Amino acid sequence: MKTLLLVLTISLCSVNGWGQEDRYTSAMLSAIESLDQASGPAGFKEVANRFERIALAEKSRWLPYYYASYTLIVMSYDENDMGQRDLTLDRAQELLDQAMKLEPGESELHVLQAFLYPSRILVDPMGRGATYMGKAFASLEKAKKLNPDNPRAYFLEGIDKLNLPSSMGGGAEEGRRLLETALEKFEAWTGGDPLWPTWGEDATRAELEKLQ
């Protein structure tokens, strides 16, 4: 009888665990779909709030924090009020910091940090350019060291190099080289996790077309 009760208890725990995992995956996929369809500050803010709610319910997982931060960073690039942009990025940084605490060695998080910095620069290009661009490149180097096959690291580095003069290590040729590397890595990627970040490939192709 004791053996039977033990088996039943283990079985019920397994069922509850799978059920929780299914709910988490379903909630994340739904939020990611909403992100793909979002537009305007209100739309992005609602999606970010959805990811934050998932993060609060799943405190040990870094991906909900990642997506909440990513959504706010994307939203910030459309903010015309520079004060509001900084506030949006402050919250994005807080969420990214939470994710970093959970998974400090995750390449994608360092890529996201590098994605955040240029939006900070646009608030005050003259005052912030040198500081934040240096931080962005440092984050990208960290991301590549952690995962040399992460295409988003090369994509963002390529974009950043395109916007720097050749005298500072940038220019069209260097940007093209990095974007071509990014595209090769996007095409070689064979991910099995449906929740894994996928952004950047279409933008890489678009930028390379401009450089033809």
C-alpha positions as CSV (number, residue, x, y, z in Angstrom):
1,M,0.0,0.0,0.0
2,K,2.8,2.4,0.9
3,T,4.5,1.7,-2.5
4,L,1.2,2.3,-4.3
5,L,0.7,5.7,-2.5
6,L,4.3,6.7,-3.3
7,V,3.8,5.9,-7.0
8,L,0.5,7.8,-7.1
9,T,2.2,10.8,-5.4
10,I,5.0,10.9,-7.8
11,S,2.6,10.5,-10.7
12,L,0.5,13.4,-9.5
13,C,3.6,15.6,-9.0
14,S,4.7,14.8,-12.6
15,V,1.3,15.7,-14.0
16,N,1.2,19.0,-12.1
17,G,4.7,19.8,-13.3
18,W,3.8,19.1,-16.9
19,G,0.6,21.1,-16.6
20,Q,2.5,24.1,-15.2
21,E,5.1,23.8,-18.0
22,D,2.3,23.7,-20.6
23,R,0.7,26.8,-19.1
24,Y,4.0,28.7,-19.1
25,T,4.8,27.8,-22.7
26,S,1.2,28.7,-23.8
27,A,1.3,32.1,-22.1
28,M,4.7,32.9,-23.5
29,L,3.8,31.9,-27.1
30,S,0.6,34.0,-26.9
31,A,2.6,37.0,-25.6
32,I,5.3,36.5,-28.3
33,E,2.5,36.5,-31.0
34,S,1.1,39.7,-29.5
35,L,4.6,41.2,-29.7
36,D,4.9,40.4,-33.4
37,Q,1.6,42.2,-34.0
38,A,2.1,45.1,-31.7
39,S,2.4,48.7,-32.8
40,G,2.5,52.1,-31.1
41,P,3.5,52.8,-27.5
42,A,0.2,51.6,-26.0
43,G,0.4,48.3,-27.8
44,F,4.0,47.6,-26.9
45,K,3.4,48.6,-23.3
46,E,0.5,46.1,-23.0
47,V,2.7,43.4,-24.3
48,A,5.5,44.3,-21.9
49,N,3.0,44.1,-19.1
50,R,2.0,40.6,-20.2
51,F,5.6,39.4,-20.1
52,E,6.1,41.1,-16.7
53,R,3.1,39.2,-15.3
54,I,4.5,35.9,-16.6
55,A,7.9,36.8,-15.0
56,L,6.2,37.5,-11.6
57,A,4.6,34.0,-11.8
58,E,7.7,32.3,-13.0
59,K,10.4,34.1,-11.0
60,S,13.1,31.5,-11.8
61,R,12.9,31.9,-15.6
62,W,14.9,34.6,-17.4
63,L,13.0,34.6,-20.8
64,P,9.9,36.5,-19.5
65,Y,12.2,39.3,-18.2
66,Y,14.1,39.2,-21.4
67,Y,11.0,39.7,-23.5
68,A,9.6,42.4,-21.3
69,S,12.8,44.3,-21.5
70,Y,13.1,43.7,-25.3
71,T,9.6,45.0,-25.8
72,L,10.3,48.2,-24.0
73,I,13.5,48.8,-25.8
74,V,11.7,48.4,-29.2
75,M,9.1,50.8,-27.9
76,S,11.7,53.3,-26.8
77,Y,13.0,53.8,-30.3
78,D,9.6,55.3,-31.3
79,E,9.5,57.7,-28.2
80,N,9.7,61.3,-29.3
81,D,9.8,62.6,-25.8
82,M,13.4,62.1,-24.7
83,G,12.6,62.2,-21.0
84,Q,10.0,59.5,-21.5
85,R,12.5,57.5,-23.5
86,D,14.9,57.5,-20.6
87,L,12.1,56.4,-18.2
88,T,11.1,53.6,-20.6
89,L,14.8,52.5,-20.8
90,D,15.2,52.7,-17.0
91,R,12.4,50.1,-16.7
92,A,13.9,48.0,-19.5
93,Q,17.2,48.0,-17.7
94,E,15.6,46.9,-14.5
95,L,14.0,44.0,-16.2
96,L,17.2,43.1,-18.0
97,D,19.1,43.2,-14.7
98,Q,16.6,40.7,-13.3
99,A,17.2,38.4,-16.2
100,M,21.0,38.8,-15.8
101,K,20.8,37.8,-12.1
102,L,19.1,34.6,-13.2
103,E,21.4,33.7,-16.1
104,P,24.5,35.9,-16.2
105,G,26.2,33.7,-18.8
106,E,23.5,33.9,-21.4
107,S,24.7,35.5,-24.6
108,E,21.3,36.8,-25.6
109,L,21.1,39.0,-22.5
110,H,24.4,40.7,-23.4
111,V,23.1,41.2,-26.9
112,L,20.0,42.8,-25.5
113,Q,22.1,45.1,-23.4
114,A,23.9,46.2,-26.5
115,F,20.5,46.9,-28.1
116,L,19.5,49.1,-25.3
117,Y,22.5,51.4,-25.3
118,P,22.0,53.1,-28.7
119,S,18.5,54.2,-27.7
120,R,20.2,55.9,-24.7
121,I,22.6,57.6,-27.1
122,L,19.8,59.1,-29.1
123,V,18.6,61.1,-26.1
124,D,21.8,63.1,-26.1
125,P,24.2,62.0,-28.9
126,M,27.0,64.5,-28.2
127,G,26.9,63.9,-24.4
128,R,26.4,60.1,-24.4
129,G,27.8,58.8,-27.7
130,A,31.3,57.8,-26.8
131,T,30.4,56.3,-23.4
132,Y,27.4,54.2,-24.5
133,M,28.9,53.1,-27.8
134,G,31.9,51.8,-26.0
135,K,29.6,49.9,-23.6
136,A,27.6,48.5,-26.5
137,F,30.7,47.1,-28.2
138,A,31.8,45.6,-24.9
139,S,28.5,43.9,-24.5
140,L,28.7,42.5,-28.0
141,E,32.2,41.2,-27.4
142,K,30.9,39.5,-24.2
143,A,27.9,38.0,-26.1
144,K,30.2,36.6,-28.8
145,K,32.6,35.1,-26.3
146,L,29.7,33.3,-24.6
147,N,28.3,32.1,-27.8
148,P,30.3,32.7,-31.0
149,D,27.3,31.4,-33.1
150,N,24.8,34.0,-31.8
151,P,23.7,35.8,-35.0
152,R,22.2,38.8,-33.2
153,A,25.6,39.8,-31.8
154,Y,27.0,40.1,-35.3
155,F,23.9,41.8,-36.6
156,L,24.0,44.6,-34.0
157,E,27.7,45.0,-34.4
158,G,27.3,45.3,-38.1
159,I,24.6,48.0,-37.7
160,D,26.8,49.9,-35.2
161,K,29.8,49.7,-37.5
162,L,27.7,51.1,-40.4
163,N,27.0,54.2,-38.4
164,L,30.7,54.8,-37.5
165,P,33.3,56.4,-39.9
166,S,36.0,54.2,-41.2
167,S,38.5,56.2,-39.1
168,M,36.8,54.8,-36.0
169,G,36.8,51.2,-37.3
170,G,33.4,51.4,-39.0
171,G,32.1,52.1,-42.5
172,A,30.2,50.2,-45.2
173,E,32.8,47.4,-45.8
174,E,33.2,46.5,-42.2
175,G,29.4,46.7,-41.6
176,R,28.8,44.5,-44.6
177,R,31.3,41.9,-43.4
178,L,29.6,41.6,-40.1
179,L,26.1,41.5,-41.5
180,E,27.2,38.7,-43.9
181,T,28.5,36.8,-40.9
182,A,25.3,37.4,-39.1
183,L,23.3,36.1,-42.0
184,E,25.4,32.9,-42.3
185,K,24.8,32.3,-38.6
186,F,21.1,32.9,-38.9
187,E,20.8,30.4,-41.7
188,A,22.9,27.8,-39.8
189,W,20.8,28.2,-36.6
190,T,18.7,25.1,-35.8
191,G,16.9,26.0,-32.6
192,G,14.4,23.7,-31.0
193,D,13.0,26.0,-28.3
194,P,9.9,27.7,-29.6
195,L,10.4,30.5,-27.1
196,W,13.9,31.4,-28.1
197,P,14.5,34.9,-29.6
198,T,14.5,35.0,-33.4
199,W,14.6,38.7,-34.2
200,G,17.2,40.2,-36.5
201,E,17.3,38.0,-39.6
202,D,14.9,40.0,-41.7
203,A,16.6,43.2,-40.7
204,T,20.0,41.7,-41.6
205,R,18.7,40.8,-45.1
206,A,17.2,44.3,-45.5
207,E,20.5,46.1,-44.5
208,L,22.5,43.9,-46.9
209,E,20.2,44.7,-49.7
210,K,20.8,48.4,-49.1
211,L,24.5,47.8,-49.4
212,Q,24.3,46.1,-52.8
